[in-house]
Amino acid sequence: MIESLSARRSWRGCSIALSVAVSSSAIAGFVAPAHALTTEEILNYTAPDRQQVLEAGARREGKVVIYSGMIVNQLLRPLTEAFHRKYPFVDIIYWRGDGNQIAAKVTAEMQANALMADVIEGSGLPAAAGGPQAVLPFVSPLFQSLPKEDIAADRTWAATRFRYIGLGYNTKFISKDAAPKTYEDLLDPHWKGKMAWHAASDASGALVTITSLLATWGREKTEAYIAKLAKQDVTPLAVSNRQVVDQVIFGEYWIGLGISAHHPVISASQGAPSATVLLDPVPSLNDSIQVVRGVKHFPSNPNVDPSPALKMLVPRNAGVPAVLLTPEILEELTARSAELYKRYFR
């Protein structure tokens, strides 16, 4: 597993996504023995015959549509292909985009009364896609193996993947010993004009960095720090998180801030001059899965380790504190982060 780094949680999204997908696919074709159930009742069905009943409905419907932030070749395609092998009677149609793109697409479909998505998966979706009123609560037998904090209190989302945000650097220009180890180190004049970050969304880069500091340090300390960091001439890039790392590898910049910690490590395994540092606190994002209200059709296994090459990027394995930026925290603090960013970096 490449995108999901949390120890013992790498395939969490697969299991929950498949469980929810079967439920979603069962909705249109489902008829309970005693009475026809509503969509909400189907999604929360917990009787002993749950699996058999849902599979029967899924056979009649035969289709489910998922919008996801998973990288297609790394996870989304293998996931859907594995699902189809297990449930050959259900076809999965997927579309890939980041959290903001998924939210915009779902919102447009809802406004046009032409909803196509059944299940959505990605980061920052609960707030971006309209909040609890736009999605439905659901259950999965796999919830029993998940930590409480990985499931929304109202069961409108469940964590599928975890992404840890760090600092990536070019090893041609910076040695391991010389690389910044703390946020304070980034203020060294030596790094002025040599750093860049993604500045277009709250799922990485500038905003997620500022949000994690707000959640940990509070407003006063965070604003004082951001004011100093702004003097370092950090370059804002209107490209993806991954492309920030690519530009660091190409030597356009020495350091990429707020990047997905696994990207430099994966690139290094393929010969690129790149490495990662986890700064305290480590922003931790939980991508989640949800069922869209108005669904027409119709995480995780905590016992799977990440690959050995990525294991030390899990903060608790590296001995570095992490701050979990849940959807609720992102909703609460992102606007404040954007305000600070605009004040000091634009």
Summary of the structure (lengths in Angstrom):
residues: 346
radius of gyration: 21.0
end to end distance: 37.5
largest distance: 72.2
contacts: 1244
relative contact order: 0.19
helix: 44%
strand: 18%
